[in-house]
Amino acid sequence: MRSCSPPTPICSPACSTAVTNDPSGVVTFVVEAADPADPLPDFIPGQYVSVGATLPDGARQLRQYSLVHAPRDGRLAFTVRPVAATADQPAGEVSNWLTTHVTVGDNLAITLPFGDLTLDTAASTPVVLISAGIGITPMIGILEYLAAGTAQRQVLVAHADRNPDIHPLRTVRRDLVDALPNADLELWYEQPSGDSRTGTLTVSALDLPAEADIYLCGGAGFLQSVRAQLTAAGVPLTRVHSELFSPDDWLLR
Ligand SMILES: Cc1cc2nc3c(=O)[nH]c(=O)nc-3n(C[C@H](O)[C@H](O)[C@H](O)COP(=O)(O)OP(=O)(O)OC[C@H]3O[C@@H](n4cnc5c(N)ncnc54)[C@H](O)[C@@H]3O)c2cc1C
């Protein structure tokens, strides 16, 4: 393990203390304060941090990553999906740098946790978590919080992906749902697979609990489709909390 010397801070200098590869190809990083006198800030389940990286060309870059652990012990954890190159687009810069270069003992700069996709931890209302692809990450953070507590909230989890092999944190999520006394899981895969549903996520197939708080995360098309379906199902959008994993949130307005 390399020693940790604090980098020039954006907010909090952090040291990577664990790096876990998921079979789907995503990588989870756990970070702790590089300097115990400068602890990492606390957060609300569902929030994200911005992670600062200095790339090999010297460029400083910031990217957002949702927190996937329950708040505890001054540690923060986030999961990164490497964005692969396609015929039309280059590989993602920061996601690939993080997942191929950062290891235990490396330093990162972490900003204050932020974001509105936050669980109302004081409420006892049912919770519905709907995600697609890497949009699963804030839902994992919320499930971790619920599983670590004593509240017996009703939870409905729905996730859409292309197939189970690329479904991020699939086993982690299954274990969390199994650990909760009152939680159900519904899966949709575009490619036929086992006992999951095939095709795109359909809200009318969900048994939505009355008065649920609904949390939604994924790409723009997914969010627009699910929000429209929720509206058609009579769910007031005041109960729907959405997060888009790109800066194009004007698309939703
Ligand atoms: C609130 C929030 C939370 C998030 N949480 C997570 C999370 O938990 N996990 C996670 O993995 N991601 C998350 N993201 C996404 C993450 O912040 C990054 O956007 C993602 O990792 C891609 O960053 P990158 O530097 O690898 O890609 P970039 O280099 O920024 O590229 C992004 C896209 O643009 C394309 N592109 C780049 N340059 C060009 C060009 N010249 N011409 C055409 N196309 C180009 C790339 O091919 C790629 O598809 C979140 C985003 C937000 C806003």
The ligand as an SDF file (V2000), in Angstrom:
LIG
                    3D

 53 58  0  0  0  0  0  0  0  0999 V2000
  -25.4700   13.8150  -10.5320 C   0  0  0  0  0  0  0  0  0  0  0  0
  -24.6400   12.8030  -11.2910 C   0  0  0  0  0  0  0  0  0  0  0  0
  -24.3330   11.5830  -10.7070 C   0  0  0  0  0  0  0  0  0  0  0  0
  -23.5750   10.6330  -11.4010 C   0  0  0  0  0  0  0  0  0  0  0  0
  -23.2920    9.4360  -10.8140 N   0  0  0  0  0  0  0  0  0  0  0  0
  -22.5550    8.5170  -11.4770 C   0  0  0  0  0  0  0  0  0  0  0  0
  -22.2330    7.2600  -10.8710 C   0  0  0  0  0  0  0  0  0  0  0  0
  -22.6050    6.9890   -9.7220 O   0  0  0  0  0  0  0  0  0  0  0  0
  -21.4760    6.3830  -11.5890 N   0  0  0  0  0  0  0  0  0  0  0  0
  -21.0470    6.6630  -12.8780 C   0  0  0  0  0  0  0  0  0  0  0  0
  -20.3610    5.8280  -13.4750 O   0  0  0  0  0  0  0  0  0  0  0  0
  -21.3470    7.8460  -13.4720 N   0  0  0  0  0  0  0  0  0  0  0  0
  -22.0640    8.7750  -12.8030 C   0  0  0  0  0  0  0  0  0  0  0  0
  -22.3370    9.9800  -13.3930 N   0  0  0  0  0  0  0  0  0  0  0  0
  -21.7250   10.2810  -14.6970 C   0  0  0  0  0  0  0  0  0  0  0  0
  -20.2850   10.7720  -14.4700 C   0  0  0  0  0  0  0  0  0  0  0  0
  -20.3060   12.0050  -13.7550 O   0  0  0  0  0  0  0  0  0  0  0  0
  -19.5160   11.0300  -15.7800 C   0  0  0  0  0  0  0  0  0  0  0  0
  -20.2980   11.8340  -16.6150 O   0  0  0  0  0  0  0  0  0  0  0  0
  -19.1530    9.7280  -16.4710 C   0  0  0  0  0  0  0  0  0  0  0  0
  -18.3070    8.9310  -15.6390 O   0  0  0  0  0  0  0  0  0  0  0  0
  -18.4220   10.0110  -17.8120 C   0  0  0  0  0  0  0  0  0  0  0  0
  -17.2910   10.8000  -17.5410 O   0  0  0  0  0  0  0  0  0  0  0  0
  -15.9790   10.6380  -18.4580 P   0  0  0  0  0  0  0  0  0  0  0  0
  -15.0090   11.6880  -18.0820 O   0  0  0  0  0  0  0  0  0  0  0  0
  -15.5130    9.2290  -18.4620 O   0  0  0  0  0  0  0  0  0  0  0  0
  -16.5640   10.9150  -19.9060 O   0  0  0  0  0  0  0  0  0  0  0  0
  -16.2790   12.2320  -20.7830 P   0  0  0  0  0  0  0  0  0  0  0  0
  -14.8830   12.2260  -21.2590 O   0  0  0  0  0  0  0  0  0  0  0  0
  -16.8050   13.4120  -20.0610 O   0  0  0  0  0  0  0  0  0  0  0  0
  -17.2230   11.8930  -22.0190 O   0  0  0  0  0  0  0  0  0  0  0  0
  -18.6340   11.8300  -21.8190 C   0  0  0  0  0  0  0  0  0  0  0  0
  -19.2750   11.3900  -23.1330 C   0  0  0  0  0  0  0  0  0  0  0  0
  -19.0010   12.3490  -24.1510 O   0  0  0  0  0  0  0  0  0  0  0  0
  -18.4020   11.7160  -25.2540 C   0  0  0  0  0  0  0  0  0  0  0  0
  -17.3930   12.6060  -25.8570 N   0  0  0  0  0  0  0  0  0  0  0  0
  -16.2940   13.1150  -25.2370 C   0  0  0  0  0  0  0  0  0  0  0  0
  -15.6070   13.8840  -26.1100 N   0  0  0  0  0  0  0  0  0  0  0  0
  -16.2770   13.8540  -27.2910 C   0  0  0  0  0  0  0  0  0  0  0  0
  -16.0790   14.4350  -28.5530 C   0  0  0  0  0  0  0  0  0  0  0  0
  -15.0480   15.2300  -28.7980 N   0  0  0  0  0  0  0  0  0  0  0  0
  -16.9780   14.1790  -29.5230 N   0  0  0  0  0  0  0  0  0  0  0  0
  -18.0410   13.3820  -29.2910 C   0  0  0  0  0  0  0  0  0  0  0  0
  -18.2810   12.8070  -28.1250 N   0  0  0  0  0  0  0  0  0  0  0  0
  -17.4230   13.0420  -27.1310 C   0  0  0  0  0  0  0  0  0  0  0  0
  -17.7450   10.4600  -24.7260 C   0  0  0  0  0  0  0  0  0  0  0  0
  -17.6140    9.4660  -25.7140 O   0  0  0  0  0  0  0  0  0  0  0  0
  -18.7220   10.0520  -23.6500 C   0  0  0  0  0  0  0  0  0  0  0  0
  -19.7710    9.3090  -24.1990 O   0  0  0  0  0  0  0  0  0  0  0  0
  -23.1240   10.9180  -12.7110 C   0  0  0  0  0  0  0  0  0  0  0  0
  -23.4280   12.1600  -13.2960 C   0  0  0  0  0  0  0  0  0  0  0  0
  -24.1860   13.0660  -12.6110 C   0  0  0  0  0  0  0  0  0  0  0  0
  -24.5090   14.3940  -13.2700 C   0  0  0  0  0  0  0  0  0  0  0  0
  1  2  1  0
  2  3  1  0
  2 52  2  0
  3  4  2  0
  4  5  1  0
  4 50  1  0
  5  6  2  0
  6  7  1  0
  6 13  1  0
  7  8  2  0
  7  9  1  0
  9 10  1  0
 10 11  2  0
 10 12  1  0
 12 13  2  0
 13 14  1  0
 14 15  1  0
 14 50  1  0
 15 16  1  0
 16 17  1  0
 16 18  1  0
 18 19  1  0
 18 20  1  0
 20 21  1  0
 20 22  1  0
 22 23  1  0
 23 24  1  0
 24 25  2  0
 24 26  1  0
 24 27  1  0
 27 28  1  0
 28 29  2  0
 28 30  1  0
 28 31  1  0
 31 32  1  0
 32 33  1  0
 33 34  1  0
 33 48  1  0
 34 35  1  0
 35 36  1  0
 35 46  1  0
 36 37  1  0
 36 45  1  0
 37 38  2  0
 38 39  1  0
 39 40  1  0
 39 45  2  0
 40 41  1  0
 40 42  2  0
 42 43  1  0
 43 44  2  0
 44 45  1  0
 46 47  1  0
 46 48  1  0
 48 49  1  0
 50 51  2  0
 51 52  1  0
 52 53  1  0
M  END
$$$$
